Structure formats: structure tokens, C-alpha cells
Amino acid sequence: MINDLKIGQVLWLKVKYQTDKFGSVTHPMLISKIEDSYIEVIALDKTAGKMHNLFRAYNKYINVENPRETVIYEDSYVQFNTKIILEKFSELTYFRKTKDTLSKLKLKEIIDEYYEYQSNNIIDENRKVYMTKEEILSLNKLEIKV
């Protein structure tokens, strides 16, 4: 089941946004890298009421149209100024709403710009987050549908 995760899919999770700050709301997390023991995700947020965030160099706008996206439901932006690594475990697949991925062109642009930003900017140590399976499961209620 763990091999079912794909780059471009979205996990809906509460995560740590800083080493000592936990999110209280479930947010979409775009899978940008999959390794043997971990996955890297990019935080997404909706633009509604937050358009001012698009003026920050570390945020990139995602239009939900052209082509119509099925993994996110409204215009959003990705946040490049945080590095979020999740321990890889099979139950992560239950945090997807769909097996669909972000459209290929948008996904390529986002991932390229994310890694370019991460390479060319200093990411504050507090914004480099690793979450274990136990942390993820304790922060997120897992409802398995049989």
C-alpha cells in the first residue's frame, strides 16, 4: 500500500510548521519527494482571504483551473520556506482524498521552484521539520474505511 503514494498527490494532515509549533487545522500537503524511509511534502494553503501572501517570494500561486485540478478544490498557494519531512509508513495513504495527482505542468513548475528556493535561500532551522509516524498519527485522527 505504501508504494501507492505518488509525487503530486496530496495528503490532508495536521503537521508541525516549525520544530515546536503544531498546526491545529488539517491542510493539504503536496508530495514532492518519495524516498525509502521518508516523504517530503510542500505545504499548501487556500488563497481565499489570504491574497496578500502571494506577494511573498516564498509562496507560489496555484490556479485550480486550466487544467481543472482534482487534488485541490480552490485556488491555493504553496509555501517554499519550510521543509517538511514525514516518516514513510503505509497508513499515510489513508490521508489522501483522491489518488489523483496535480497536473503535470503545474507539478513540475512547483517542484522545480521549490527545490530552487530551498537551494538558494537559507531555511531557518526552526522551519526544517521531521515528523515521526507516532507524531503524525497522534496529531491526526485516522479513520480507516473498510
ZIWOSUL-V368851 format. One record per pair of residues at least 12 apart in sequence whose ideal C-beta (glycine too) atoms are under 7 Angstrom apart, sorted by the first residue. I is the first residue (numbers start at 1). J is the second residue. Records with the same first field share a line. If there is no record, write none. Layout:
I: J ; J
This chain:
1: 90 ; 93
2: 88 ; 89 ; 90 ; 93
4: 93
5: 31 ; 34 ; 39 ; 92 ; 93
6: 31 ; 101
7: 31 ; 32 ; 33 ; 34
8: 31 ; 101 ; 102 ; 107
9: 31 ; 71 ; 96 ; 99 ; 101
10: 28 ; 29 ; 30 ; 71 ; 72 ; 96
11: 29 ; 31 ; 41 ; 92 ; 95 ; 96
12: 26 ; 28 ; 95 ; 97
13: 26 ; 27 ; 29 ; 95 ; 136 ; 140
14: 26 ; 139 ; 140
15: 29 ; 84 ; 131
16: 129 ; 131
17: 82 ; 129
18: 126 ; 127 ; 129
19: 126 ; 129
22: 139
27: 43 ; 44 ; 45
28: 44 ; 72
29: 41 ; 42 ; 43 ; 44 ; 84
30: 42 ; 44 ; 78 ; 102 ; 110
32: 111 ; 114
37: 87 ; 88
38: 85 ; 86 ; 87 ; 88
39: 86 ; 88
40: 84 ; 85
41: 84 ; 86
42: 78 ; 79 ; 110 ; 114
43: 78 ; 79 ; 82 ; 84
44: 72 ; 76 ; 78
45: 76 ; 77 ; 79
46: 74 ; 75 ; 76
47: 61 ; 75 ; 76 ; 77
48: 74
53: 77
54: 77
58: 79 ; 80 ; 81 ; 117
59: 77 ; 78 ; 79
60: 77 ; 78 ; 80 ; 110 ; 113
61: 77
62: 75 ; 76 ; 77 ; 78 ; 106
63: 75
67: 103
69: 102 ; 103
70: 98 ; 100
71: 98 ; 100 ; 101 ; 102
78: 110 ; 114
80: 113 ; 114 ; 117 ; 118
81: 123 ; 127
82: 127 ; 129
83: 118 ; 123 ; 127 ; 128 ; 129
84: 129
85: 129 ; 130
86: 131 ; 136
87: 131 ; 132 ; 133
89: 133
91: 142
94: 142 ; 144
95: 140
